[in-house]
Amino acid sequence: MRKMHVKINMNQQALKNLSEFQVKAARMTAEQMLHEIVSDQVIPFDTGNLQNVATYVETKDAKKGKLAIVHETPYATKVYFHPEYNFQKTFNKNARGLWWEEWLSGAKKSRPAELFKRFYQRLSGG
């Protein structure tokens, strides 16, 4: 029986770049989703605080693969989980509760995994 010896040289810089591209693609995905939800005018809007001031992409744990789109107001949870409320539609014509459901269920064309894949491929040249 013959033994075969194989030597593999890993391009460490290329591997590091791919890891950085993952983090950037994840950030881009979250930012795109937030942009879409605002553009679709589904977040309840009275003074604009919930949508324009208190909603942001949290990236502090992005290198660990954790990102979040945060609605940081005392009433965000209340209005989100009560779609039966009669939401004002003066500023956001599609305002409603459960405004993320179409994206999370995959009903919208820009599903998170597909967005991530597209951004990662663009960044990595793949």
C-alpha positions as CSV (number, residue, x, y, z in Angstrom):
1,M,0.0,0.0,0.0
2,R,1.4,3.4,-1.0
3,K,1.1,6.4,1.3
4,M,0.3,9.7,-0.1
5,H,1.4,13.0,1.5
6,V,-0.6,16.1,0.8
7,K,0.4,19.5,1.8
8,I,-2.3,22.2,1.9
9,N,-1.5,25.9,2.2
10,M,-4.4,28.0,3.5
11,N,-4.6,31.6,2.5
12,Q,-5.3,33.0,5.9
13,Q,-5.9,36.5,4.6
14,A,-8.6,35.2,2.2
15,L,-10.2,33.3,5.1
16,K,-10.2,36.4,7.2
17,N,-11.8,38.4,4.4
18,L,-14.6,35.8,4.0
19,S,-15.3,36.1,7.7
20,E,-15.5,39.9,7.4
21,F,-17.7,39.6,4.4
22,Q,-20.1,37.5,6.5
23,V,-20.4,40.2,9.1
24,K,-20.8,42.9,6.4
25,A,-23.5,40.9,4.6
26,A,-25.4,40.4,7.8
27,R,-25.4,44.1,8.5
28,M,-26.5,44.9,5.0
29,T,-29.3,42.3,5.3
30,A,-30.6,43.9,8.5
31,E,-30.3,47.4,7.0
32,Q,-32.1,46.3,3.8
33,M,-34.9,44.7,5.8
34,L,-35.4,47.8,7.9
35,H,-35.4,50.0,4.8
36,E,-38.1,47.8,3.2
37,I,-40.3,47.8,6.2
38,V,-40.1,51.6,6.4
39,S,-40.7,51.9,2.6
40,D,-43.8,49.6,2.8
41,Q,-45.2,52.0,5.4
42,V,-46.4,49.2,7.8
43,I,-45.0,50.5,11.1
44,P,-47.7,52.4,13.1
45,F,-46.9,56.1,12.8
46,D,-48.3,58.9,14.9
47,T,-45.4,61.2,15.8
48,G,-42.8,59.1,13.9
49,N,-40.9,58.2,17.1
50,L,-41.4,54.4,16.7
51,Q,-40.3,54.3,13.1
52,N,-37.8,57.1,12.7
53,V,-36.1,57.5,16.2
54,A,-36.5,54.4,18.2
55,T,-36.0,51.8,15.5
56,Y,-32.5,50.8,14.5
57,V,-30.1,47.9,13.6
58,E,-28.3,46.7,16.7
59,T,-24.8,45.5,15.6
60,K,-22.8,45.2,18.8
61,D,-22.6,41.4,18.5
62,A,-22.3,41.3,14.7
63,K,-19.0,39.5,14.8
64,K,-20.7,36.7,16.7
65,G,-23.4,36.5,14.0
66,K,-26.0,38.3,16.1
67,L,-27.9,41.3,14.8
68,A,-31.3,42.7,15.6
69,I,-33.7,45.2,14.4
70,V,-34.9,46.9,17.5
71,H,-38.0,49.0,18.2
72,E,-37.0,50.6,21.4
73,T,-40.1,52.3,22.8
74,P,-42.2,51.3,25.8
75,Y,-45.2,50.7,23.5
76,A,-43.6,48.9,20.6
77,T,-44.5,45.4,21.9
78,K,-48.0,46.5,22.7
79,V,-48.8,47.8,19.3
80,Y,-47.0,45.0,17.5
81,F,-48.9,42.2,19.1
82,H,-52.3,43.8,18.8
83,P,-53.2,43.9,15.1
84,E,-56.9,44.5,16.1
85,Y,-56.1,48.1,17.0
86,N,-57.4,50.8,14.7
87,F,-54.1,52.3,13.5
88,Q,-53.9,55.8,12.1
89,K,-53.0,55.7,8.4
90,T,-52.3,59.4,7.8
91,F,-48.5,58.9,7.5
92,N,-48.2,55.2,6.9
93,K,-51.0,54.0,4.8
94,N,-50.4,50.3,5.6
95,A,-49.8,50.7,9.3
96,R,-50.7,47.6,11.3
97,G,-49.7,45.3,14.1
98,L,-47.5,42.3,13.3
99,W,-45.7,44.3,10.7
100,W,-42.7,42.0,10.4
101,E,-44.7,38.8,9.7
102,E,-44.6,39.0,5.9
103,W,-40.8,39.2,6.0
104,L,-40.4,36.5,8.6
105,S,-42.9,34.1,7.0
106,G,-41.2,34.5,3.6
107,A,-44.2,36.1,1.9
108,K,-42.1,39.0,0.9
109,K,-39.6,38.6,-1.9
110,S,-36.6,39.8,0.2
111,R,-36.4,37.0,2.7
112,P,-33.5,37.4,5.1
113,A,-31.5,34.3,4.0
114,E,-31.8,35.2,0.3
115,L,-30.7,38.8,1.0
116,F,-27.7,37.6,3.0
117,K,-26.7,35.2,0.2
118,R,-27.0,37.9,-2.4
119,F,-24.9,40.4,-0.3
120,Y,-22.3,37.8,0.6
121,Q,-21.9,36.8,-3.0
122,R,-21.5,40.4,-4.0
123,L,-18.9,41.1,-1.4
124,S,-16.9,37.9,-1.9
125,G,-17.0,38.0,-5.6
126,G,-18.7,34.6,-5.7
